[in-house]
Amino acid sequence: MAGSVVTRDWEALEMTDMIGQHGQITVTGEVELTETGTTAELREHTPSGINPKILLLDLVIHRQGGIHGHIAWFEKLTFKKKSSGHAYDEVDILYAGEIVQRVKVEHPLTFAAPPAKKPPAKKPPAKEALSQKKPAKAAAAKKKTAKKAAKKPAKKSAKKTAKKAAKRKSAKKKSVKKK
């Protein structure tokens, strides 16, 4: 383990409180340890580095003396530090002075809202679709009322002419009887 180390599943999360005054950065990941009696930890690198937007962390593996067995497992590591909530863009994990992992910092309270979905170009917007349907319905309604109107006067006129004809017949009968 002197020259290289196996790591996985690194995440860096920087959050502020609801007011945006106090924040904390949390870095988590796993390191493979191959001997019993060994432990690992993350420490802030000193000096801090040239770019203040990149947090440098040293991965330190402690070996205890004595006889140890060889077995491999992954140990989860966590590093927490108070921050302004927007202090860092990246975290570099260093082992023996070399960068073994570079992690982008997530800022969940400051994610931009996803862009609004635009309706497909082929489909007209809802208001236009409704206005296009109304004329068709109105035309159908006009046809129905026109048919009804055409039927009503024909029926009425037929009834009126029948009544008039009946009156004439009765009038003729009366006039014939009088003569």
C-alpha positions in Angstrom: 0.0 0.0 0.0 3.0 2.3 0.0 2.5 3.7 -3.5 -1.2 3.3 -4.4 -4.5 2.9 -2.8 -7.9 1.8 -4.1 -10.9 4.1 -3.5 -14.5 4.3 -4.7 -17.9 6.0 -4.4 -16.7 9.6 -3.6 -19.3 12.4 -3.1 -19.0 16.0 -1.9 -22.0 17.9 -0.7 -22.1 21.5 0.4 -25.3 22.8 1.9 -26.4 25.9 3.7 -29.2 26.5 6.2 -32.5 27.9 4.9 -31.3 31.5 5.5 -28.0 30.9 3.7 -25.8 32.0 6.5 -24.1 28.8 7.8 -23.0 25.9 5.7 -21.2 22.6 5.8 -19.3 20.5 3.3 -19.5 16.8 3.7 -17.1 14.5 1.7 -17.7 10.7 1.8 -16.0 7.8 0.1 -14.6 4.3 0.6 -11.0 3.1 0.8 -9.8 -0.5 0.5 -7.8 -1.7 3.5 -5.9 -5.0 3.2 -4.5 -5.7 6.6 -6.2 -6.2 9.9 -5.3 -3.5 12.4 -5.3 -0.7 9.8 -7.6 2.3 9.9 -8.0 5.3 7.5 -9.1 8.9 7.9 -9.5 12.1 5.9 -7.7 15.3 7.0 -7.5 18.7 5.6 -4.3 19.3 3.6 -1.9 21.9 4.8 -1.1 24.2 3.2 -4.6 24.5 1.7 -3.5 25.1 -1.9 -3.5 27.8 -4.6 -7.1 27.7 -5.6 -9.5 28.5 -2.7 -12.4 26.9 -4.6 -10.7 23.4 -4.4 -10.7 21.7 -1.0 -7.6 19.5 -0.5 -7.9 16.4 1.7 -5.2 13.9 2.7 -6.1 10.2 2.9 -4.2 8.9 5.8 -3.8 5.1 6.5 -2.7 4.2 10.0 -0.9 0.8 10.6 -0.6 -0.6 14.0 2.4 -2.7 15.0 2.3 -6.4 15.6 1.3 -9.4 13.5 -1.7 -8.9 11.2 -3.7 -11.0 8.8 -4.3 -10.2 5.2 -7.9 -9.5 4.4 -9.4 -6.9 2.1 -12.4 -4.7 2.8 -13.7 -1.3 2.0 -14.0 1.2 4.9 -16.3 4.2 4.6 -14.7 7.6 5.3 -16.4 10.9 6.1 -15.0 14.4 6.4 -17.1 17.4 7.6 -16.2 21.1 7.7 -18.1 24.3 8.3 -18.3 26.5 5.2 -20.2 29.4 3.7 -22.3 27.0 1.6 -20.7 28.1 -1.7 -17.0 28.0 -0.8 -15.9 25.0 -2.9 -16.4 23.7 -6.4 -14.2 20.6 -6.2 -12.5 18.3 -3.7 -9.2 16.6 -4.3 -8.3 13.5 -2.3 -4.5 13.1 -1.9 -2.6 10.0 -1.0 1.2 10.3 -0.6 1.1 13.7 -2.2 -0.7 12.5 -5.3 -4.3 13.2 -6.3 -6.1 9.9 -6.3 -9.6 11.3 -6.8 -11.2 14.6 -7.9 -14.8 15.1 -6.9 -17.3 17.8 -8.0 -19.1 19.5 -5.1 -22.9 19.4 -5.3 -24.9 22.3 -3.9 -28.5 21.0 -3.6 -30.2 24.1 -2.3 -28.8 26.1 -5.2 -29.5 23.9 -8.2 -31.1 25.8 -11.0 -34.7 24.9 -11.8 -35.0 22.7 -14.9 -36.1 24.6 -18.0 -39.8 24.6 -18.6 -41.0 22.1 -21.1 -42.3 23.6 -24.3 -45.2 21.9 -26.1 -44.3 20.0 -29.3 -44.4 22.2 -32.4 -46.9 19.9 -34.1 -49.5 20.2 -31.4 -51.3 23.6 -31.1 -51.5 25.1 -27.6 -54.6 24.3 -25.7 -56.4 27.6 -26.3 -56.0 27.4 -30.0 -57.2 23.8 -30.0 -60.4 24.8 -28.2 -61.0 27.7 -30.5 -60.6 25.4 -33.5 -63.1 23.0 -32.1 -65.8 25.6 -31.3 -66.4 26.7 -34.9 -67.0 23.1 -35.9 -69.4 22.6 -33.0 -71.1 25.9 -33.9 -71.5 24.9 -37.5 -73.1 21.6 -36.5 -75.4 23.4 -34.2 -76.4 25.8 -36.9 -77.2 22.9 -39.2 -79.4 21.3 -36.6 -81.3 24.5 -35.9 -81.6 25.2 -39.6 -83.2 21.8 -40.2 -85.6 22.3 -37.2 -86.5 25.7 -38.4 -87.1 24.4 -41.9 -89.3 21.6 -40.6 -91.3 23.8 -38.2 -92.6 26.3 -40.8 -93.4 23.5 -43.2 -95.4 21.7 -40.6 -97.1 24.9 -39.4 -97.9 26.1 -42.9 -99.3 22.6 -43.8 -101.4 22.8 -40.6 -102.5 26.3 -41.4 -103.5 25.5 -45.0 -105.4 22.4 -43.8 -107.3 24.5 -41.3 -108.0 27.2 -43.9 -109.1 24.5 -46.3 -111.4 23.0 -43.6 -112.8 26.5 -42.9 -113.5 27.1 -46.6 -115.2 23.7 -46.9 -117.3 24.4 -43.9 -118.1 27.8 -45.2 -119.1 26.4 -48.6 -121.3 23.9 -46.9 -123.0 26.6 -44.9 -123.4 28.7 -48.0 -124.8 25.8 -50.0 -127.3 24.9 -47.2 -128.5 28.5 -47.1 -129.2 28.6 -50.8 
